[in-house]
């Protein structure tokens, strides 16, 4: 088997391993009726597995990078559903854009401003190690 | 079955073209998420194929969002040393940010007379998409609208956010990471990653914590309002 072939197989294996964590997370979320979605439960499980050295970073790193790199692809089908909502957009489009902008500005200023004060103060009290 | 496979493969091929195009000419309007979505809508409209038919193949891509979110555990793990010291600040920022985002969405929505389903679809706009979808579905919002609002917020946030924070003299990597990711979720965190690795690490953690906190807080706010 060529090295290229082996690299491709290991990449696919890594993606499958990550998908297993997501699926287990999904099962846990469903069966215990958790408020947390399955993919976040999967994230926590994978994090714990890395921390406990059950899974090594090199066993999932490249697969994870691939998934994150091509993530926009996974958004396309859900997003293209907007084609069924042209009438809605004509009626509410402007309001929605306004809300998105106003709410985002409030959120950004509110959270970042306070955290900025706190973070600077922490750096002054206990200088960076 | 063959049809579903056709739409699935077509989407992947067009994505690869769009991705290569973005590599060559990286601009906001050449982002694959925009160009590829526009291309798919165009193809569906021209061929008269409904979105529901398209989804017989497309749903498999939507399902892969789950593993993609789970994969964030890896960068989160490798950069954990950057964020450990500021864990309380990040946590507080997430609680403040998510509370402002959710309440302002629903209040503005009521004020501007959006319908109930639209308002519910808009509520999780600052939460990373797969989580936003499940929040929206559980409360009775429309999935497609939620996806659109989440993307819209992500674009607005990651484009305007960095400049706005610089203008407001918000310079610390912790506050910049929290600010950007608390509005623009995964797109904000990815943007932060390209600006500064520590800021990106904060952004990733913020994204995850926001998803967790919003999943818990949203049902309470909805029950209170409706």
Boltz contact constraints between the chains, C-beta under 6 A:
constraints:
  - contact:
      token1: [A, 18]
      token2: [B, 67]
      max_distance: 6.0
  - contact:
      token1: [A, 18]
      token2: [B, 70]
      max_distance: 6.0
  - contact:
      token1: [A, 18]
      token2: [B, 71]
      max_distance: 6.0
  - contact:
      token1: [A, 19]
      token2: [B, 67]
      max_distance: 6.0
  - contact:
      token1: [A, 21]
      token2: [B, 70]
      max_distance: 6.0
  - contact:
      token1: [A, 22]
      token2: [B, 66]
      max_distance: 6.0
  - contact:
      token1: [A, 22]
      token2: [B, 67]
      max_distance: 6.0
  - contact:
      token1: [A, 22]
      token2: [B, 70]
      max_distance: 6.0
  - contact:
      token1: [A, 35]
      token2: [B, 215]
      max_distance: 6.0
  - contact:
      token1: [A, 35]
      token2: [B, 216]
      max_distance: 6.0
  - contact:
      token1: [A, 36]
      token2: [B, 215]
      max_distance: 6.0
  - contact:
      token1: [A, 37]
      token2: [B, 131]
      max_distance: 6.0
  - contact:
      token1: [A, 37]
      token2: [B, 134]
      max_distance: 6.0
  - contact:
      token1: [A, 39]
      token2: [B, 66]
      max_distance: 6.0
  - contact:
      token1: [A, 39]
      token2: [B, 69]
      max_distance: 6.0
  - contact:
      token1: [A, 39]
      token2: [B, 70]
      max_distance: 6.0
  - contact:
      token1: [A, 39]
      token2: [B, 130]
      max_distance: 6.0
  - contact:
      token1: [A, 40]
      token2: [B, 211]
      max_distance: 6.0
  - contact:
      token1: [A, 42]
      token2: [B, 70]
      max_distance: 6.0
  - contact:
      token1: [A, 43]
      token2: [B, 70]
      max_distance: 6.0
  - contact:
      token1: [A, 43]
      token2: [B, 72]
      max_distance: 6.0
  - contact:
      token1: [A, 43]
      token2: [B, 73]
      max_distance: 6.0
  - contact:
      token1: [A, 46]
      token2: [B, 70]
      max_distance: 6.0
  - contact:
      token1: [A, 46]
      token2: [B, 73]
      max_distance: 6.0
  - contact:
      token1: [A, 47]
      token2: [B, 73]
      max_distance: 6.0
  - contact:
      token1: [A, 47]
      token2: [B, 77]
      max_distance: 6.0
  - contact:
      token1: [A, 50]
      token2: [B, 77]
      max_distance: 6.0
  - contact:
      token1: [A, 60]
      token2: [B, 74]
      max_distance: 6.0
  - contact:
      token1: [A, 61]
      token2: [B, 74]
      max_distance: 6.0
  - contact:
      token1: [A, 64]
      token2: [B, 71]
      max_distance: 6.0
  - contact:
      token1: [A, 64]
      token2: [B, 74]
      max_distance: 6.0
  - contact:
      token1: [A, 67]
      token2: [B, 67]
      max_distance: 6.0
  - contact:
      token1: [A, 67]
      token2: [B, 68]
      max_distance: 6.0
  - contact:
      token1: [A, 67]
      token2: [B, 71]
      max_distance: 6.0
  - contact:
      token1: [A, 68]
      token2: [B, 71]
      max_distance: 6.0
  - contact:
      token1: [A, 71]
      token2: [B, 68]
      max_distance: 6.0
  - contact:
      token1: [A, 72]
      token2: [B, 32]
      max_distance: 6.0
  - contact:
      token1: [A, 72]
      token2: [B, 33]
      max_distance: 6.0
  - contact:
      token1: [A, 73]
      token2: [B, 15]
      max_distance: 6.0
  - contact:
      token1: [A, 74]
      token2: [B, 61]
      max_distance: 6.0
  - contact:
      token1: [A, 74]
      token2: [B, 64]
      max_distance: 6.0
  - contact:
      token1: [A, 74]
      token2: [B, 65]
      max_distance: 6.0
  - contact:
      token1: [A, 74]
      token2: [B, 68]
      max_distance: 6.0
  - contact:
      token1: [A, 75]
      token2: [B, 33]
      max_distance: 6.0
  - contact:
      token1: [A, 76]
      token2: [B, 11]
      max_distance: 6.0
  - contact:
      token1: [A, 76]
      token2: [B, 36]
      max_distance: 6.0
  - contact:
      token1: [A, 76]
      token2: [B, 37]
      max_distance: 6.0
  - contact:
      token1: [A, 76]
      token2: [B, 40]
      max_distance: 6.0
  - contact:
      token1: [A, 77]
      token2: [B, 58]
      max_distance: 6.0
  - contact:
      token1: [A, 77]
      token2: [B, 61]
      max_distance: 6.0
  - contact:
      token1: [A, 77]
      token2: [B, 62]
      max_distance: 6.0
  - contact:
      token1: [A, 78]
      token2: [B, 62]
      max_distance: 6.0
  - contact:
      token1: [A, 78]
      token2: [B, 147]
      max_distance: 6.0
  - contact:
      token1: [A, 79]
      token2: [B, 37]
      max_distance: 6.0
  - contact:
      token1: [A, 79]
      token2: [B, 147]
      max_distance: 6.0
  - contact:
      token1: [A, 80]
      token2: [B, 37]
      max_distance: 6.0
  - contact:
      token1: [A, 80]
      token2: [B, 40]
      max_distance: 6.0
  - contact:
      token1: [A, 80]
      token2: [B, 41]
      max_distance: 6.0
  - contact:
      token1: [A, 81]
      token2: [B, 51]
      max_distance: 6.0
  - contact:
      token1: [A, 81]
      token2: [B, 144]
      max_distance: 6.0
  - contact:
      token1: [A, 82]
      token2: [B, 148]
      max_distance: 6.0
  - contact:
      token1: [A, 83]
      token2: [B, 41]
      max_distance: 6.0
  - contact:
      token1: [A, 83]
      token2: [B, 51]
      max_distance: 6.0
  - contact:
      token1: [A, 84]
      token2: [B, 51]
      max_distance: 6.0
  - contact:
      token1: [A, 95]
      token2: [B, 112]
      max_distance: 6.0
  - contact:
      token1: [A, 99]
      token2: [B, 108]
      max_distance: 6.0
  - contact:
      token1: [A, 100]
      token2: [B, 152]
      max_distance: 6.0
  - contact:
      token1: [A, 100]
      token2: [B, 153]
      max_distance: 6.0
  - contact:
      token1: [A, 100]
      token2: [B, 156]
      max_distance: 6.0
  - contact:
      token1: [A, 103]
      token2: [B, 104]
      max_distance: 6.0
  - contact:
      token1: [A, 103]
      token2: [B, 105]
      max_distance: 6.0
  - contact:
      token1: [A, 104]
      token2: [B, 156]
      max_distance: 6.0
  - contact:
      token1: [A, 104]
      token2: [B, 157]
      max_distance: 6.0
  - contact:
      token1: [A, 104]
      token2: [B, 183]
      max_distance: 6.0
  - contact:
      token1: [A, 106]
      token2: [B, 100]
      max_distance: 6.0
  - contact:
      token1: [A, 106]
      token2: [B, 104]
      max_distance: 6.0
  - contact:
      token1: [A, 107]
      token2: [B, 97]
      max_distance: 6.0
  - contact:
      token1: [A, 107]
      token2: [B, 100]
      max_distance: 6.0
  - contact:
      token1: [A, 107]
      token2: [B, 101]
      max_distance: 6.0
  - contact:
      token1: [A, 107]
      token2: [B, 182]
      max_distance: 6.0
  - contact:
      token1: [A, 107]
      token2: [B, 183]
      max_distance: 6.0
  - contact:
      token1: [A, 108]
      token2: [B, 179]
      max_distance: 6.0
  - contact:
      token1: [A, 108]
      token2: [B, 183]
      max_distance: 6.0
  - contact:
      token1: [A, 110]
      token2: [B, 96]
      max_distance: 6.0
  - contact:
      token1: [A, 110]
      token2: [B, 100]
      max_distance: 6.0
  - contact:
      token1: [A, 111]
      token2: [B, 93]
      max_distance: 6.0
  - contact:
      token1: [A, 111]
      token2: [B, 96]
      max_distance: 6.0
  - contact:
      token1: [A, 111]
      token2: [B, 97]
      max_distance: 6.0
  - contact:
      token1: [A, 111]
      token2: [B, 178]
      max_distance: 6.0
  - contact:
      token1: [A, 111]
      token2: [B, 179]
      max_distance: 6.0
  - contact:
      token1: [A, 111]
      token2: [B, 182]
      max_distance: 6.0
  - contact:
      token1: [A, 112]
      token2: [B, 165]
      max_distance: 6.0
  - contact:
      token1: [A, 112]
      token2: [B, 170]
      max_distance: 6.0
  - contact:
      token1: [A, 112]
      token2: [B, 175]
      max_distance: 6.0
  - contact:
      token1: [A, 112]
      token2: [B, 179]
      max_distance: 6.0
  - contact:
      token1: [A, 115]
      token2: [B, 89]
      max_distance: 6.0
  - contact:
      token1: [A, 115]
      token2: [B, 93]
      max_distance: 6.0
  - contact:
      token1: [A, 115]
      token2: [B, 175]
      max_distance: 6.0
  - contact:
      token1: [A, 115]
      token2: [B, 178]
      max_distance: 6.0
  - contact:
      token1: [A, 116]
      token2: [B, 170]
      max_distance: 6.0
  - contact:
      token1: [A, 116]
      token2: [B, 172]
      max_distance: 6.0
  - contact:
      token1: [A, 116]
      token2: [B, 175]
      max_distance: 6.0
  - contact:
      token1: [A, 118]
      token2: [B, 89]
      max_distance: 6.0
  - contact:
      token1: [A, 119]
      token2: [B, 89]
      max_distance: 6.0
  - contact:
      token1: [A, 119]
      token2: [B, 172]
      max_distance: 6.0
  - contact:
      token1: [A, 119]
      token2: [B, 174]
      max_distance: 6.0
  - contact:
      token1: [A, 119]
      token2: [B, 175]
      max_distance: 6.0
  - contact:
      token1: [A, 120]
      token2: [B, 172]
      max_distance: 6.0
